Amino acid sequence: MQWKTERLFDIRLVLILSVLLLLCESVSFAGERLSLTIPPEAVTRGERIASFTITVHHAWVMSLPKVPKAWSICIKNDPAWKTIVDGGITVGVGAVYVDFFDNFIVLEKFDSGTMFDVNVELITLDQERRILLKMKDLVLKTVGK
C-alpha cells in the first residue's frame, strides 16, 4: 500500500513540475515586441507607396493591425529565422502616403541572442522609385506585451 501512495505522489509531482515548466517557458522565451514605422523622410513629399517588402531576421510578425484598402499582403513567417512581408496595391487608387506606415506592424524578436535585423524596400507609384531602407533608417519602438 505504501508503494502505491509513493508512486501516486511521484506522478503528481511530475505533473505539477511539468505544468510549471511550461508556464515558465512561455514567459521566459517571449522576445521583445517592436512596432515598426517608416519615417516620412523615407520618401519625397507627396509620393505614394505602391508596394513594399519587409525582410526580418530573427523575429516574426506578431500582428499587422492595419492593412491599406485595395492592397494584397502576404506574410511568410519562415521557421528558419527569416520573415518576409510582401504587400502591394491591386489598383492604382490604393497607393498610400508614408504616414499610413506609422506603427504599421508589430514584430517579436526571437529571444536567442541572435542578430535581429529589418530591411524595407518600397516602390513608389508616382515616380516608380525603388527605395531601400536599412534598420538604422526605420523607427522601431518597444511595445507592451
ZISULFEN-V139190 format. One record per backbone hydrogen bond with DSSP energy under -1.0 kcal/mol. CO is the residue of the C=O (numbers start at 1). NH is the residue of the N-H. Records with the same first field share a line. If there is no record, write none. Layout:
CO = NH, NH
This chain:
1 = 5
2 = 6
3 = 7
4 = 8
5 = 9
6 = 10
7 = 11
8 = 12
9 = 13
10 = 14
11 = 15
12 = 16
13 = 17
14 = 18
15 = 19
16 = 20
17 = 21
18 = 22
19 = 23
20 = 24
21 = 25
22 = 26
23 = 27
24 = 28
25 = 29
32 = 109
33 = 143
34 = 107
35 = 141
36 = 104
37 = 139
39 = 42
40 = 43
44 = 47
48 = 125
49 = 96
50 = 89
51 = 123
52 = 87
53 = 121
54 = 85
55 = 119
56 = 83
57 = 117
58 = 110
60 = 108
63 = 106
70 = 90
72 = 88
74 = 86
76 = 78, 84
81 = 58
82 = 78
83 = 56
84 = 76
85 = 54
86 = 74
87 = 52
88 = 72
91 = 94
92 = 95
96 = 49
97 = 100
98 = 101
99 = 102
101 = 38
105 = 36
106 = 62, 63
107 = 34
108 = 60
110 = 112
117 = 57
119 = 55
120 = 133
121 = 53
122 = 131
123 = 50, 51
129 = 124
131 = 122
133 = 120
134 = 137
135 = 138
139 = 37
141 = 35
